[in-house]
Amino acid sequence: MKKEIISTDKAPQAIGPYSHGVRGGGLVFFSGQIPLVPSSGELRAGDIVEQTEQVMENIAAVLAAAGLTFAAVVKTTIYLTDLASFAKVNEVYGRRFPADPPARSTVEVKGLPRGSQVEIEVVAIDGRDR
């Protein structure tokens, strides 16, 4: 089975040796997004709500590059540096999944790249006809 690399200039460029996403086996696996502003590559200033909004915008961009929307997402993992932010992150996150939300894990971690407070990765069903 062949894999396909997903990439877009509408999301922050990778800060390491990884792809925005990889399509294969009927799924698309997307690397975690942190709140980097695509045009500058800088961390979005602000609180956890503003950072989560940027993360969700970045996820929308990589999904679009694969020809997908949030409706195709079947699994997410949220990494937070402070689990006390859970409710605020949930509020922003939930707006992108108004019905039939994906399976999800949320994990508190000691640190994230570039001092981010939140990182979210997603797995989606491949929307292409087989």
TIMI-2910 file (N, C-alpha, C, CB; in pm, 1 decimal, decimal comma, always signed):
<rs>
+----------+----------+----------+----------+----------+----------+----------+----------+----------+----------+----------+----------+------+
!      n_x !      n_y !      n_z !     ca_x !     ca_y !     ca_z !      c_x !      c_y !      c_z !     cb_x !     cb_y !     cb_z ! resn !
+----------+----------+----------+----------+----------+----------+----------+----------+----------+----------+----------+----------+------+
!    +84,4 !   -117,5 !     +0,0 !     +0,0 !     +0,0 !     +0,0 !    +89,2 !   +124,1 !     +0,0 !    -96,1 !     -0,4 !   +122,1 !  Met !
!    +51,0 !   +220,0 !    -78,1 !   +127,3 !   +342,9 !    -92,3 !    +75,5 !   +449,4 !     +4,1 !   +120,8 !   +393,8 !   -236,9 !  Lys !
!   +167,6 !   +527,8 !    +59,3 !   +125,4 !   +638,8 !   +144,5 !   +140,7 !   +768,6 !    +67,0 !   +207,8 !   +643,1 !   +276,7 !  Lys !
!    +58,8 !   +867,4 !   +104,2 !    +60,9 !   +998,7 !    +40,9 !    +86,2 !  +1103,7 !   +148,7 !    -72,8 !  +1027,2 !    -35,3 !  Glu !
!   +180,3 !  +1191,0 !   +123,5 !   +212,4 !  +1299,1 !   +217,0 !   +118,9 !  +1417,4 !   +192,1 !   +361,4 !  +1342,8 !   +202,6 !  Ile !
!    +63,5 !  +1472,4 !   +299,1 !    -24,0 !  +1589,5 !   +293,5 !    +55,6 !  +1709,3 !   +343,3 !   -154,6 !  +1568,5 !   +378,7 !  Ile !
!    +52,7 !  +1818,6 !   +268,3 !   +125,7 !  +1939,7 !   +307,3 !    +50,4 !  +2061,4 !   +256,4 !   +271,5 !  +1938,2 !   +252,0 !  Ser !
!    +63,1 !  +2172,0 !   +328,0 !     -0,4 !  +2296,9 !   +287,1 !    +76,8 !  +2415,6 !   +341,9 !   -146,3 !  +2301,7 !   +334,4 !  Thr !
!    +74,9 !  +2525,1 !   +268,3 !   +135,6 !  +2648,6 !   +318,4 !    +35,3 !  +2731,2 !   +398,5 !   +190,7 !  +2731,6 !   +202,3 !  Asp !
!    -85,1 !  +2678,5 !   +415,8 !   -189,5 !  +2746,4 !   +493,8 !   -183,6 !  +2710,4 !   +642,1 !   -327,1 !  +2711,4 !   +438,4 !  Lys !
!    -93,8 !  +2619,6 !   +676,7 !    -69,2 !  +2581,5 !   +816,4 !    +78,1 !  +2607,4 !   +844,9 !   -107,4 !  +2430,0 !   +843,9 !  Ala !
!   +114,9 !  +2617,2 !   +972,4 !   +255,8 !  +2641,1 !  +1005,1 !   +344,1 !  +2530,6 !   +947,3 !   +275,2 !  +2650,0 !  +1157,9 !  Pro !
!   +459,9 !  +2569,0 !   +899,5 !   +553,8 !  +2470,8 !   +846,6 !   +607,9 !  +2386,4 !   +961,3 !   +669,6 !  +2540,2 !   +769,8 !  Gln !
!   +640,7 !  +2263,6 !   +931,0 !   +691,8 !  +2170,5 !  +1031,9 !   +818,2 !  +2227,3 !  +1096,0 !   +720,6 !  +2031,5 !   +969,0 !  Ala !
!   +829,8 !  +2208,7 !  +1226,7 !   +948,9 !  +2255,0 !  +1298,9 !  +1041,3 !  +2138,1 !  +1329,3 !   +909,2 !  +2326,9 !  +1429,6 !  Ile !
!  +1021,9 !  +2029,7 !  +1256,0 !  +1104,2 !  +1910,2 !  +1271,1 !  +1084,2 !  +1820,2 !  +1151,2 !  +1070,2 !  +1835,2 !  +1401,5 !  Gly !
!  +1142,2 !  +1701,0 !  +1155,0 !  +1130,2 !  +1608,5 !  +1042,0 !   +998,2 !  +1530,2 !  +1045,3 !  +1248,0 !  +1511,1 !  +1041,8 !  Pro !
!   +890,3 !  +1598,2 !  +1010,5 !   +759,2 !  +1533,3 !  +1004,7 !   +673,7 !  +1602,4 !   +900,5 !   +689,2 !  +1535,7 !  +1142,9 !  Tyr !
!   +567,4 !  +1536,7 !   +858,3 !   +473,6 !  +1589,0 !   +759,3 !   +349,7 !  +1641,4 !   +829,2 !   +435,9 !  +1480,8 !   +656,3 !  Ser !
!   +277,5 !  +1731,3 !   +761,6 !   +148,7 !  +1775,1 !   +815,9 !    +56,0 !  +1655,8 !   +833,9 !    +83,4 !  +1880,2 !   +723,9 !  His !
!    +56,8 !  +1568,2 !   +734,6 !    -28,9 !  +1451,3 !   +741,3 !    +19,7 !  +1343,0 !   +647,9 !   -171,8 !  +1488,3 !   +708,4 !  Gly !
!    -30,2 !  +1222,7 !   +671,2 !     +1,6 !  +1107,9 !   +586,9 !   -127,4 !  +1029,8 !   +564,1 !   +112,4 !  +1017,3 !   +652,2 !  Val !
!   -159,3 !  +1008,9 !   +435,8 !   -278,7 !   +933,7 !   +397,2 !   -236,7 !   +790,8 !   +365,5 !   -351,1 !   +999,6 !   +274,6 !  Arg !
!   -311,7 !   +694,7 !   +419,4 !   -283,7 !   +554,5 !   +390,5 !   -380,4 !   +463,5 !   +462,5 !   -141,3 !   +519,6 !   +428,9 !  Gly !
!   -414,3 !   +354,4 !   +400,3 !   -499,7 !   +255,2 !   +465,0 !   -639,6 !   +303,4 !   +496,9 !   -436,0 !   +209,6 !   +589,4 !  Gly !
!   -690,9 !   +397,8 !   +419,5 !   -826,5 !   +446,8 !   +442,4 !   -837,7 !   +554,1 !   +549,2 !   -913,7 !   +333,7 !   +479,4 !  Gly !
!   -723,3 !   +594,5 !   +606,4 !   -721,8 !   +698,9 !   +709,9 !   -619,4 !   +806,1 !   +673,3 !   -689,2 !   +638,1 !   +849,8 !  Leu !
!   -634,6 !   +921,5 !   +735,3 !   -533,8 !  +1026,5 !   +724,3 !   -491,9 !  +1062,8 !   +865,9 !   -588,1 !  +1152,3 !   +645,8 !  Val !
!   -362,2 !  +1049,8 !   +892,7 !   -304,2 !  +1079,6 !  +1023,6 !   -238,0 !  +1215,4 !  +1016,0 !   -202,0 !   +970,0 !  +1067,6 !  Phe !
!   -276,6 !  +1306,9 !  +1105,5 !   -221,8 !  +1442,2 !  +1104,6 !   -133,4 !  +1464,5 !  +1226,6 !   -334,9 !  +1546,5 !  +1100,7 !  Phe !
!    -20,4 !  +1527,9 !  +1202,5 !    +69,8 !  +1563,8 !  +1311,9 !     +1,7 !  +1664,4 !  +1403,5 !   +202,8 !  +1621,3 !  +1257,4 !  Ser !
!    +44,3 !  +1665,7 !  +1528,1 !    -12,0 !  +1760,3 !  +1623,6 !    +12,3 !  +1903,9 !  +1580,2 !    +46,9 !  +1737,1 !  +1761,9 !  Gly !
!    -86,6 !  +1987,6 !  +1603,6 !    -76,1 !  +2130,1 !  +1573,5 !    -67,2 !  +2208,1 !  +1704,0 !   -197,2 !  +2178,5 !  +1488,4 !  Gln !
!    +26,9 !  +2301,2 !  +1707,2 !    +36,9 !  +2395,3 !  +1817,6 !     -5,2 !  +2531,5 !  +1764,2 !   +182,3 !  +2399,2 !  +1878,2 !  Ile !
!    -22,5 !  +2632,4 !  +1849,2 !    -76,7 !  +2759,7 !  +1802,5 !    +24,8 !  +2851,9 !  +1733,6 !   -136,2 !  +2831,4 !  +1917,7 !  Pro !
!    +90,8 !  +2799,0 !  +1630,7 !   +178,7 !  +2883,5 !  +1550,8 !    +96,1 !  +2953,1 !  +1443,8 !   +293,6 !  +2800,6 !  +1486,9 !  Leu !
!   +123,7 !  +3079,4 !  +1420,7 !    +57,4 !  +3156,2 !  +1316,2 !   +128,3 !  +3122,6 !  +1184,4 !    +60,9 !  +3312,0 !  +1346,9 !  Val !
!    +56,1 !  +3070,5 !  +1085,1 !   +120,9 !  +3026,1 !   +961,4 !   +204,8 !  +3133,6 !   +892,1 !    +17,0 !  +2977,1 !   +866,4 !  Pro !
!   +157,1 !  +3257,0 !   +890,6 !   +227,8 !  +3362,8 !   +816,9 !   +360,2 !  +3403,5 !   +881,1 !   +139,5 !  +3484,2 !   +805,2 !  Ser !
!   +371,2 !  +3387,8 !  +1011,6 !   +493,0 !  +3432,0 !  +1081,3 !   +574,4 !  +3317,5 !  +1141,0 !   +456,2 !  +3528,4 !  +1190,9 !  Ser !
!   +508,9 !  +3205,1 !  +1167,0 !   +576,7 !  +3094,3 !  +1233,2 !   +595,1 !  +3117,5 !  +1382,1 !   +710,2 !  +3070,4 !  +1169,2 !  Gly !
!   +534,4 !  +3224,9 !  +1432,6 !   +545,0 !  +3260,0 !  +1574,3 !   +425,2 !  +3206,9 !  +1651,6 !   +556,2 !  +3412,4 !  +1591,8 !  Glu !
!   +446,4 !  +3180,5 !  +1780,1 !   +339,7 !  +3135,8 !  +1868,3 !   +236,2 !  +3247,2 !  +1882,4 !   +395,9 !  +3094,7 !  +2007,0 !  Leu !
!   +108,3 !  +3211,6 !  +1869,6 !     +2,5 !  +3311,5 !  +1886,6 !     +0,6 !  +3357,0 !  +2031,5 !   -136,3 !  +3254,5 !  +1844,9 !  Arg !
!     +4,8 !  +3485,4 !  +2049,2 !     -1,3 !  +3542,4 !  +2183,2 !   -142,6 !  +3525,0 !  +2237,8 !    +39,9 !  +3692,6 !  +2182,1 !  Ala !
!   -152,7 !  +3523,1 !  +2368,8 !   -284,0 !  +3518,3 !  +2429,7 !   -300,2 !  +3401,9 !  +2524,2 !   -388,4 !  +3512,1 !  +2324,6 !  Gly !
!   -422,3 !  +3392,0 !  +2573,3 !   -453,7 !  +3288,5 !  +2671,6 !   -484,0 !  +3155,2 !  +2603,7 !   -572,6 !  +3331,6 !  +2758,1 !  Asp !
!   -524,3 !  +3058,4 !  +2681,6 !   -550,4 !  +2923,7 !  +2631,1 !   -662,5 !  +2922,5 !  +2528,0 !   -585,2 !  +2830,5 !  +2745,9 !  Ile !
!   -760,7 !  +3010,5 !  +2541,5 !   -870,5 !  +3017,3 !  +2444,5 !   -816,4 !  +3061,4 !  +2309,1 !   -981,7 !  +3114,4 !  +2493,1 !  Val !
!   -737,7 !  +3168,0 !  +2305,9 !   -681,5 !  +3217,7 !  +2180,4 !   -586,0 !  +3115,4 !  +2118,9 !   -608,5 !  +3351,0 !  +2203,6 !  Glu !
!   -507,0 !  +3049,0 !  +2202,5 !   -415,4 !  +2948,5 !  +2150,6 !   -492,3 !  +2829,4 !  +2092,8 !   -319,5 !  +2901,7 !  +2261,0 !  Gln !
!   -598,0 !  +2787,8 !  +2159,2 !   -676,9 !  +2674,7 !  +2109,5 !   -746,2 !  +2711,7 !  +1979,0 !   -780,9 !  +2630,4 !  +2214,4 !  Thr !
!   -794,9 !  +2834,0 !  +1968,1 !   -857,3 !  +2877,7 !  +1843,0 !   -757,5 !  +2870,2 !  +1728,3 !   -912,0 !  +3021,1 !  +1856,6 !  Glu !
!   -632,1 !  +2910,2 !  +1751,1 !   -530,0 !  +2902,2 !  +1646,7 !   -501,5 !  +2757,2 !  +1609,4 !   -400,9 !  +2971,2 !  +1692,5 !  Gln !
!   -493,5 !  +2671,3 !  +1710,0 !   -471,5 !  +2528,8 !  +1683,5 !   -583,2 !  +2474,2 !  +1594,6 !   -463,9 !  +2448,7 !  +1816,2 !  Val !
!   -707,5 !  +2506,2 !  +1626,2 !   -820,1 !  +2455,3 !  +1548,2 !   -818,7 !  +2512,7 !  +1406,3 !   -953,1 !  +2489,2 !  +1618,0 !  Met !
!   -775,9 !  +2637,6 !  +1388,6 !   -761,3 !  +2694,8 !  +1254,4 !   -652,9 !  +2619,8 !  +1177,1 !   -727,1 !  +2846,1 !  +1262,4 !  Glu !
!   -543,7 !  +2587,8 !  +1243,9 !   -435,9 !  +2513,1 !  +1178,4 !   -483,0 !  +2373,7 !  +1138,0 !   -313,6 !  +2502,7 !  +1271,1 !  Asn !
!   -560,5 !  +2309,4 !  +1224,8 !   -614,4 !  +2176,8 !  +1192,2 !   -708,7 !  +2186,6 !  +1072,8 !   -688,0 !  +2115,8 !  +1314,1 !  Ile !
!   -792,4 !  +2288,5 !  +1069,3 !   -882,6 !  +2307,7 !   +955,2 !   -803,0 !  +2319,3 !   +825,5 !   -970,2 !  +2433,6 !   +975,6 !  Ala !
!   -689,0 !  +2387,2 !   +829,9 !   -606,0 !  +2405,1 !   +709,9 !   -546,1 !  +2273,5 !   +661,5 !   -494,1 !  +2504,8 !   +737,7 !  Ala !
!   -496,9 !  +2191,0 !   +752,9 !   -437,7 !  +2063,7 !   +709,1 !   -546,5 !  +1965,7 !   +663,8 !   -353,8 !  +2000,9 !   +823,3 !  Val !
!   -662,4 !  +1970,5 !   +729,0 !   -774,0 !  +1888,6 !   +682,6 !   -812,6 !  +1929,6 !   +540,5 !   -895,5 !  +1902,0 !   +778,2 !  Leu !
!   -823,5 !  +2059,1 !   +516,3 !   -860,7 !  +2108,8 !   +383,4 !   -758,1 !  +2066,0 !   +278,8 !   -874,0 !  +2262,3 !   +385,0 !  Ala !
!   -631,2 !  +2065,6 !   +314,6 !   -526,6 !  +2022,8 !   +221,3 !   -544,5 !  +1877,7 !   +179,3 !   -389,0 !  +2041,7 !   +283,9 !  Ala !
!   -609,3 !  +1799,4 !   +265,2 !   -637,5 !  +1658,7 !   +235,0 !   -776,6 !  +1641,2 !   +174,4 !   -624,9 !  +1573,8 !   +361,9 !  Ala !
!   -847,8 !  +1753,0 !   +152,5 !   -982,9 !  +1746,9 !    +98,0 !  -1086,2 !  +1705,0 !   +200,0 !   -986,7 !  +1653,1 !    -17,3 !  Gly !
!  -1060,8 !  +1735,2 !   +327,8 !  -1147,2 !  +1691,2 !   +437,3 !  -1194,8 !  +1808,3 !   +521,9 !  -1074,3 !  +1590,7 !   +524,8 !  Leu !
!  -1290,4 !  +1780,0 !   +609,3 !  -1337,4 !  +1875,9 !   +708,6 !  -1336,2 !  +1807,1 !   +845,5 !  -1481,1 !  +1929,3 !   +673,0 !  Thr !
!  -1373,8 !  +1880,8 !   +946,2 !  -1380,7 !  +1823,6 !  +1080,8 !  -1478,2 !  +1704,9 !  +1088,1 !  -1422,5 !  +1931,4 !  +1181,1 !  Phe !
!  -1573,9 !  +1699,2 !   +997,5 !  -1670,5 !  +1588,6 !   +997,9 !  -1603,7 !  +1453,9 !   +972,2 !  -1778,5 !  +1612,9 !   +893,2 !  Ala !
!  -1486,8 !  +1452,6 !   +910,1 !  -1415,6 !  +1327,4 !   +880,2 !  -1329,6 !  +1278,9 !   +996,9 !  -1328,0 !  +1345,8 !   +757,6 !  Ala !
!  -1312,8 !  +1361,9 !  +1099,2 !  -1223,6 !  +1328,4 !  +1210,8 !  -1287,1 !  +1220,8 !  +1298,7 !  -1191,4 !  +1454,4 !  +1295,0 !  Val !
!  -1209,7 !  +1115,0 !  +1324,4 !  -1260,6 !  +1004,4 !  +1405,8 !  -1189,8 !   +990,7 !  +1540,6 !  -1247,4 !   +875,4 !  +1329,6 !  Val !
!  -1072,4 !  +1053,5 !  +1555,9 !   -997,3 !  +1043,5 !  +1682,4 !   -910,7 !  +1167,0 !  +1698,5 !   -909,6 !   +914,3 !  +1686,5 !  Lys !
!   -908,0 !  +1220,5 !  +1819,1 !   -819,4 !  +1331,7 !  +1850,5 !   -745,4 !  +1302,3 !  +1980,7 !   -898,9 !  +1464,4 !  +1861,0 !  Thr !
!   -631,4 !  +1366,2 !  +1993,8 !   -558,8 !  +1365,0 !  +2120,1 !   -523,5 !  +1509,5 !  +2151,3 !   -430,1 !  +1273,3 !  +2113,6 !  Thr !
!   -559,4 !  +1553,3 !  +2271,5 !   -529,4 !  +1688,6 !  +2317,0 !   -422,7 !  +1679,6 !  +2425,1 !   -657,5 !  +1760,8 !  +2370,0 !  Ile !
!   -317,7 !  +1758,2 !  +2408,0 !   -210,9 !  +1767,5 !  +2507,0 !   -218,4 !  +1906,8 !  +2568,8 !    -69,2 !  +1740,2 !  +2442,7 !  Tyr !
!   -228,4 !  +1912,5 !  +2701,6 !   -236,9 !  +2039,5 !  +2774,6 !   -124,8 !  +2047,3 !  +2877,2 !   -375,0 !  +2054,6 !  +2844,0 !  Leu !
!    -68,5 !  +2166,6 !  +2894,2 !    +32,6 !  +2183,3 !  +2998,2 !    -31,4 !  +2207,3 !  +3133,7 !   +126,0 !  +2298,5 !  +2963,7 !  Thr !
!   -162,9 !  +2233,8 !  +3134,9 !   -234,6 !  +2253,9 !  +3260,7 !   -376,5 !  +2202,1 !  +3244,2 !   -234,7 !  +2404,4 !  +3302,8 !  Asp !
!   -407,2 !  +2091,3 !  +3307,2 !   -538,9 !  +2030,9 !  +3294,0 !   -650,7 !  +2120,4 !  +3347,7 !   -541,2 !  +1898,2 !  +3365,5 !  Leu !
!   -614,6 !  +2223,3 !  +3424,9 !   -714,6 !  +2319,7 !  +3470,9 !   -774,8 !  +2397,9 !  +3353,6 !   -652,0 !  +2416,7 !  +3572,3 !  Ala !
!   -709,9 !  +2393,4 !  +3237,5 !   -758,7 !  +2461,3 !  +3116,6 !   -860,8 !  +2377,7 !  +3040,1 !   -642,1 !  +2494,9 !  +3025,0 !  Ser !
!   -887,2 !  +2258,7 !  +3087,5 !   -971,5 !  +2163,2 !  +3015,8 !  -1105,2 !  +2223,3 !  +2971,1 !   -997,0 !  +2042,6 !  +3103,1 !  Phe !
!  -1177,0 !  +2289,5 !  +3058,2 !  -1310,2 !  +2342,6 !  +3024,2 !  -1302,4 !  +2448,8 !  +2915,1 !  -1377,3 !  +2401,5 !  +3148,8 !  Ala !
!  -1203,7 !  +2536,1 !  +2921,9 !  -1189,4 !  +2641,6 !  +2819,7 !  -1152,4 !  +2582,1 !  +2684,4 !  -1082,8 !  +2744,5 !  +2862,4 !  Lys !
!  -1063,5 !  +2484,8 !  +2684,0 !  -1024,9 !  +2417,5 !  +2559,8 !  -1145,0 !  +2343,9 !  +2502,7 !   -907,1 !  +2319,3 !  +2583,8 !  Val !
!  -1219,4 !  +2276,6 !  +2588,5 !  -1338,9 !  +2202,3 !  +2547,4 !  -1439,6 !  +2292,4 !  +2477,1 !  -1404,4 !  +2136,2 !  +2668,2 !  Asn !
!  -1455,1 !  +2413,3 !  +2527,8 !  -1550,9 !  +2506,9 !  +2469,0 !  -1512,7 !  +2540,6 !  +2324,7 !  -1558,7 !  +2635,6 !  +2553,2 !  Glu !
!  -1386,0 !  +2573,1 !  +2300,7 !  -1338,9 !  +2606,9 !  +2165,7 !  -1344,5 !  +2482,7 !  +2076,5 !  -1193,9 !  +2664,4 !  +2170,4 !  Val !
!  -1293,4 !  +2373,3 !  +2125,4 !  -1288,2 !  +2246,1 !  +2052,4 !  -1428,9 !  +2202,5 !  +2011,7 !  -1220,8 !  +2136,5 !  +2138,5 !  Tyr !
!  -1522,8 !  +2209,3 !  +2104,2 !  -1658,3 !  +2161,7 !  +2081,4 !  -1731,4 !  +2233,4 !  +1969,8 !  -1736,3 !  +2174,3 !  +2205,6 !  Gly !
!  -1695,6 !  +2358,5 !  +1943,1 !  -1760,0 !  +2433,5 !  +1834,6 !  -1730,3 !  +2371,1 !  +1698,0 !  -1713,5 !  +2580,0 !  +1836,3 !  Arg !
!  -1619,4 !  +2299,8 !  +1685,9 !  -1583,1 !  +2236,4 !  +1558,0 !  -1649,1 !  +2099,4 !  +1541,8 !  -1430,6 !  +2221,8 !  +1547,4 !  Arg !
!  -1706,4 !  +2048,0 !  +1648,8 !  -1770,4 !  +1916,2 !  +1645,9 !  -1910,2 !  +1925,7 !  +1706,9 !  -1684,5 !  +1811,1 !  +1722,1 !  Phe !
!  -2002,8 !  +1997,2 !  +1640,8 !  -2135,5 !  +2018,4 !  +1698,9 !  -2220,3 !  +1891,1 !  +1707,4 !  -2209,1 !  +2121,5 !  +1618,3 !  Pro !
!  -2189,6 !  +1791,6 !  +1624,5 !  -2264,4 !  +1664,6 !  +1627,8 !  -2166,8 !  +1550,0 !  +1602,8 !  -2380,3 !  +1663,5 !  +1521,0 !  Ala !
!  -2194,9 !  +1437,8 !  +1661,1 !  -2113,8 !  +1317,5 !  +1641,2 !  -1964,4 !  +1343,9 !  +1659,1 !  -2139,0 !  +1260,7 !  +1503,1 !  Asp !
!  -1923,3 !  +1390,9 !  +1776,7 !  -1780,9 !  +1420,7 !  +1797,2 !  -1696,0 !  +1293,8 !  +1790,6 !  -1759,9 !  +1490,6 !  +1932,4 !  Pro !
!  -1567,1 !  +1312,0 !  +1757,3 !  -1478,2 !  +1196,0 !  +1748,2 !  -1441,9 !  +1140,9 !  +1885,9 !  -1351,2 !  +1233,1 !  +1672,5 !  Pro !
!  -1382,9 !  +1022,7 !  +1885,8 !  -1323,2 !   +969,9 !  +2008,6 !  -1208,3 !  +1064,1 !  +2045,6 !  -1272,6 !   +819,6 !  +1990,2 !  Ala !
!  -1174,6 !  +1070,9 !  +2175,0 !  -1073,3 !  +1167,5 !  +2216,8 !  -1003,9 !  +1123,5 !  +2343,4 !  -1135,3 !  +1304,0 !  +2237,1 !  Arg !
!   -877,9 !  +1160,2 !  +2351,3 !   -800,1 !  +1148,5 !  +2474,6 !   -747,2 !  +1287,2 !  +2506,2 !   -682,8 !  +1043,1 !  +2461,1 !  Ser !
!   -737,4 !  +1318,9 !  +2635,3 !   -676,3 !  +1444,2 !  +2678,5 !   -572,2 !  +1410,5 !  +2782,9 !   -782,6 !  +1544,6 !  +2734,7 !  Thr !
!   -453,2 !  +1465,7 !  +2765,7 !   -340,2 !  +1431,2 !  +2850,5 !   -270,6 !  +1559,0 !  +2897,4 !   -241,0 !  +1338,9 !  +2775,2 !  Val !
!   -237,8 !  +1564,3 !  +3025,7 !   -156,8 !  +1675,4 !  +3075,8 !     -9,7 !  +1637,4 !  +3058,7 !   -190,3 !  +1708,0 !  +3226,7 !  Glu !
!    +67,7 !  +1732,2 !  +3005,3 !   +210,4 !  +1709,3 !  +2981,6 !   +292,0 !  +1820,0 !  +3047,4 !   +240,8 !  +1702,6 !  +2829,7 !  Val !
!   +418,0 !  +1791,0 !  +3070,5 !   +505,1 !  +1888,2 !  +3136,1 !   +535,0 !  +2008,1 !  +3047,2 !   +634,8 !  +1822,0 !  +3177,6 !  Lys !
!   +551,5 !  +1985,7 !  +2918,4 !   +584,1 !  +2094,5 !  +2827,2 !   +549,7 !  +2057,3 !  +2685,0 !   +731,1 !  +2131,1 !  +2837,6 !  Gly !
!   +536,7 !  +2161,2 !  +2600,1 !   +507,5 !  +2144,1 !  +2458,3 !   +603,1 !  +2231,7 !  +2377,5 !   +358,9 !  +2179,7 !  +2426,8 !  Leu !
!   +621,6 !  +2202,5 !  +2249,0 !   +712,8 !  +2282,6 !  +2167,3 !   +680,7 !  +2432,5 !  +2169,8 !   +709,5 !  +2233,2 !  +2025,0 !  Pro !
!   +785,4 !  +2511,2 !  +2169,2 !   +777,5 !  +2657,6 !  +2162,4 !   +702,5 !  +2721,8 !  +2278,9 !   +711,6 !  +2697,7 !  +2034,6 !  Arg !
!   +683,7 !  +2648,7 !  +2387,3 !   +614,5 !  +2703,6 !  +2503,6 !   +463,1 !  +2706,9 !  +2489,1 !   +664,0 !  +2841,3 !  +2530,4 !  Gly !
!   +410,5 !  +2632,0 !  +2393,7 !   +266,6 !  +2625,6 !  +2372,8 !   +197,1 !  +2568,5 !  +2496,0 !   +233,8 !  +2541,3 !  +2249,1 !  Ser !
!    +71,4 !  +2608,6 !  +2514,8 !     -9,8 !  +2554,3 !  +2623,3 !    -94,6 !  +2435,8 !  +2578,2 !    -99,3 !  +2662,4 !  +2680,1 !  Gln !
!   -108,1 !  +2418,9 !  +2443,9 !   -197,2 !  +2316,2 !  +2389,7 !   -142,9 !  +2263,9 !  +2256,6 !   -340,2 !  +2372,5 !  +2371,1 !  Val !
!   -161,1 !  +2135,3 !  +2234,6 !   -132,5 !  +2071,8 !  +2105,6 !   -243,0 !  +1970,3 !  +2081,6 !    +11,0 !  +2003,5 !  +2103,2 !  Glu !
!   -291,0 !  +1964,0 !  +1957,4 !   -397,0 !  +1869,6 !  +1922,9 !   -358,9 !  +1797,2 !  +1794,8 !   -533,7 !  +1942,0 !  +1906,9 !  Ile !
!   -372,7 !  +1663,4 !  +1798,3 !   -352,0 !  +1583,5 !  +1677,1 !   -482,4 !  +1513,8 !  +1643,1 !   -236,4 !  +1479,7 !  +1695,8 !  Glu !
!   -500,9 !  +1485,7 !  +1513,3 !   -626,0 !  +1423,1 !  +1469,1 !   -598,0 !  +1310,2 !  +1371,1 !   -718,9 !  +1527,4 !  +1404,4 !  Val !
!   -692,6 !  +1217,6 !  +1366,6 !   -695,8 !  +1110,4 !  +1267,6 !   -832,7 !  +1121,2 !  +1199,7 !   -672,3 !   +966,0 !  +1333,7 !  Val !
!   -833,5 !  +1114,2 !  +1066,7 !   -958,2 !  +1128,1 !   +991,8 !   -976,1 !  +1012,6 !   +894,6 !   -961,1 !  +1261,2 !   +916,3 !  Ala !
!  -1100,8 !   +988,9 !   +859,1 !  -1131,7 !   +890,9 !   +756,1 !  -1097,9 !   +954,6 !   +622,0 !  -1282,3 !   +845,3 !   +762,2 !  Ile !
!  -1033,0 !   +878,5 !   +535,4 !   -998,9 !   +926,8 !   +402,1 !  -1127,1 !   +950,4 !   +324,5 !   -906,7 !   +826,4 !   +327,5 !  Asp !
!  -1147,0 !  +1070,9 !   +275,1 !  -1271,8 !  +1106,0 !   +206,7 !  -1275,6 !  +1066,7 !    +60,8 !  -1295,0 !  +1251,7 !   +217,3 !  Gly !
!  -1168,8 !  +1012,5 !     +6,8 !  -1167,2 !   +978,9 !   -135,8 !  -1242,6 !   +849,0 !   -161,2 !  -1022,7 !   +967,1 !   -187,1 !  Arg !
!  -1305,5 !   +842,9 !   -275,8 !  -1373,6 !   +717,9 !   -315,9 !  -1269,4 !   +611,6 !   -340,6 !  -1461,7 !   +738,5 !   -443,4 !  Asp !
!  -1297,6 !   +492,1 !   -301,9 !  -1202,8 !   +380,2 !   -319,6 !  -1249,9 !   +292,4 !   -432,6 !  -1188,0 !   +296,8 !   -189,2 !  Arg !
+----------+----------+----------+----------+----------+----------+----------+----------+----------+----------+----------+----------+------+
</rs>
